[in-house]
Amino acid sequence: VTLPPAVELHLHIDPYTPVVMADAVQVQQAVLNLCTNAIQANGDQRGVVSIELSGVDPDLRLCDRLNIIPGHYAMLTVLDSGKGMDGETLLRIFEPFFTTKEVGQGTGLGLAVVHGVMRSHAGAVDVQSAPALGSRFTLYFPAMEPVTDSDFAALLAAPPSDTEAAPAVSQQMQGKHVMYVDDDHALVFLVERLLRRRGFRVSGFSDPNKAAAELRANAGAYDLLVTDFNMPGYCGVDLVREAQRIRPDLPVALASGYITAEIEQSAIAEGVKALIHKPNDVEELCATVQRLILDNAAA
């Protein structure tokens, strides 16, 4: 619907592309961000945006460069015939708030979100571009192992379970309750899923006002608060202040895609115990959550 008349959209979908385990909302957001950039790269000129999907086994050199495990992947590519990018720009495109667009046309968060989505899915994003030659962004999603008849029979025979297999966590973390607040619904969903797989209880909120109301009603039910810094009409530091007023001993972490020295000083002064850089690195997020809960229990 939003595609300009001068831009053609081409789809090349291999029906034998392997299945992947992924969050559909996150994948949709990543593809939408890439396509929006591809369309804008054509400017007012006639151009083409192509989306390709297929299976691939990246060679060892590519795996090493992208820091992914060798194996079978679903490869999703978005390419455009636009103005392309030079080497200096390529080095910075995944930095939060970096943009080459005119004021008002972009926030500089689109590619940072794509990078974060791929990291959270144990995949990677690769980019190839040159001035006047367009750009090619390729997403690599680890493929699931094919399910055989014997696998299916074993699955049917297995006792039902309400939880996914989770990476090992310390016994002290089992059942610890984390409140996660971010206006990005998809990110809240993803973090809830990740932390629950690690054994935590998680209550996610995309509305900071509802999160504050929940703290006022059930502050004692939580072991940690993690809140985004910048939300529409609401600053995460305000939620930190509210949490400190309601329950001073509740540890709080502040997440942001752009942390300046001023933000850091202000956060620490309000009692923030840790700053988490976005897009969220899965291991960093889980390690920070565990460390803050343990430190608070030992205090």
N, C-alpha and C positions, 0 to 999 in steps of 0.2 A: 504493500500500500504506500509506503514512504519512498519507494524507489523512484528517483528522478527519471523522466522520459528518455533522457539522453544516455542513461546507463542500462546496459543489458545484463541480466543475471543468468549465468550458466550453471547448471548442476550436473555433476558427474558422480553418481553414487554406485559403488560396487555392491551388488546384493549379497556378496559373500564376505562382506566386512565382518570381522569377529565381534562378538558381544563383549561389552565392557561393564564394569561395576562403577557407576557414576551417578552423581546427583544431577537430574535432568534440568533443574532450575539453574544450577551453576553453569552447566554446559551451554544452555540457551543464552545466558548472559554473556559468556565468553564469545560465542559465535556472533551475537548481536553487536558486541563492541567491535569485533574485527570487521564485520560487514559495514558498520557505520563509518569506520575509518577508511575502508576501501572505497566507499561511495564518495566520501569527501575528498579523497586523494585525486579523484578525477576532475574536481572543480567544476567549471562550466563546460568542459569539453566532453565530447562523446567518449564513452569508454565501456569497459567490460569488467564485471566482478564475477569470479568463478568460485564455486564451492565444490571441493572434491573430497570423497570419503572412500577409503579402501584399507585393506590390511597390509602390513609391512613388517619385515624383520630388519630393523636398523643394523648396519654393520658396526663392528666394535669401535671403530674410530668415531662414528657419530654418537654412539652410546657414551663413550668417554667424554666427548665434548659437551653433551647435554646432561651428563651425570645421571643417566638412567640405566636400569638393569637390562642386559641383553635378553631378548625374548620377542614375543609376538605382540604387535601393537595395532590399534586402530589409528589410522592417520587421517586427520581432518585438516584440509588446507583451504585457506582463503587467499586468493590472489587478485590483484587489480592491475589495471593498465595505466595507473596514475603517474604522478611526477616522481615517485620514488624518494629515497633518502640517501644522504651521504654517510660515510663511515663515522663521522663524529656524532651524528644524530643517532645512528644505530647503537652506539655505546650507551645512550641515555634513555632509550624509549621506554624501558620498564621502570624508570624512577617515578614514584608518585609525584603528581603535580607537574611533571615535565611535559610540555606540549609545544608543538610547532604551529599550532593553529592560531588564528587571530583571536583577540580578546572577545569573549562571549560565545565562541564556537566550540570550546572544549575545556574540560577541567584538568586534563592530564592524568586522570585516574583509570581510563579505559584499559590500557595495556597493563597497568599495575594489577588490575583485577584479573585479567587473563592470566598473568604470571602466577598470581596467588591461587587461582583455580587449578592450574596444572600442577603446582607444587602439592596442593592438598589431595590430588588424585594420584600422586606418585608418578606423574608424567612430566612432560616438558614442552616448552614452546620454542620453535626455531624460526628465525627470520632471515630472509634474503632480500636485498633491495639495492638499487643503485639509481642515481639521478637519471630521470627520463626513461627508466626501464621498469617502473612499477615496483610492487612489493609482493612478497609471498610469505605468509605466516602459516606455519605447520604445527598442529597440536598432536602430540603423541600420547595416547591413552593406553595403559597396559591392558592387554586382552585377558579375558577370563579363560581358564583351561576348559577345553571342550568337555561336556558332560556325557559320559558313556552310559549304556544301559545299566551296567553294574553300579555306577555312581548313583543313578536315579533310584535303583532298588534299595541301596543303602540309605539314601535320604528318606525314602518312605518308611523304612524300618526304624529309623532313628527316633528317639523320643522328642516330642515337641519342645521348642525353646523359644522364649520371648526375647532373647538377646542374641546379638551377633557374637562370634568369637572375638574376644578382646585381647589386645596385647597385655602382657603381664604388668600389673601395678602392685605397689606395696599394699599389704593388708590394711595399713592405716588409711589408705585412700578410698577403700571400698565404701560406697554409700555417702561419701562427703558431698555436700550440696553446694553447687556453684550457681550463682546468678550471672547470666551473660546478657548484656544490653547493647544493642546496635540497631540503628534504623534500617539497615540492609536486611530484609527478611531472609534472603537466600543465605547470607553469612550466618545469621542466627541459627538457621536450620542446620547448616553444615557443622558449626561448632558444637551444637547440641549432640549431633550424631558422633562426632569425633570423641568428645569427652565421655559420652555414655559408653562407648566401646572401650574406654580405658577404666571403666568401673565407677565413674562419678555419677551422681545425680545432677541433672542440669535443668534449670528453669530459664528459658530464653524469653526476652522481651524486645520488641522492636519499637515500643512506645516508652520512653524514659519516665513519663508521668505515671504509667501503670506500674513500672518497676518501683518507683518511689512509694506508691501506694501499697504495694506488696511488702516492701521493707517496713513500712509503718505498722502493717498488720501482723507480719510474721518474721520480724528481724532475727529472732532466735533460731529460725529454721535453716539459716544459711551459714556456710563456712567460708565463703569468699564471694566478692563482687568484682566482676570484670566489666568495665563500661567503655564504650567508644567516647572519644573526646568531642568530636564535632557532629552534632545531630541537628536536624532542622528545628530552629526555635529553642534549642536546649544545648547547654554545654555540659559535657561529662563531669567537669569539676563541680558543677552545681549538685549533681547526683552524689558525688563524693562527699560534699559538705553535708548533704541530707543524711547520708549513711553514717557519717561520723557523729552527727547530732543524735541519731536514733540509737546507734550501737557503736560506741567508740572503739571496741575491740575487734570489729569486723575488718579483716584485711581487704584492701581494695587495690586493683590494678587498673591502669588506664591504657587504652589502646588507641593508636592514631597512625595514620599514614604519613604524617608530617610532624615530627617532634622537634621543636626549636628549643634553645636553651631557656627561653622565657617560659615556654609551656612546661618544661621539665622542672624548673624552679618552683613555678606555681603549684604544680601537682604534688611535689614533695612537701611543700609548705602546708598543703591541705591534708597530708597524711597518706598519700598514695605510696604503696610499698614497692611497686614495679611499673615500668613502662613497657608496653608491648608494641613493637613496630608492625604495622599492617603494610601489605597483605600478610595475614597470619602464617607464620611457619608452624606447621603442625607440631613438630618436636619442641620448638621453643615455647609454644603456647602451653602444651601439656606439662613441660618441665617447670615453667613459671607457676602454673596453678598448683602443682604438687609442692614446690618449694615454699610458697606462701602459706599453704595450709599447714605444712609441717612446722614452719617457723612460728606460726601463731600458736600451734598446740604446745610447742616447747617453751613459749614465753611465760 
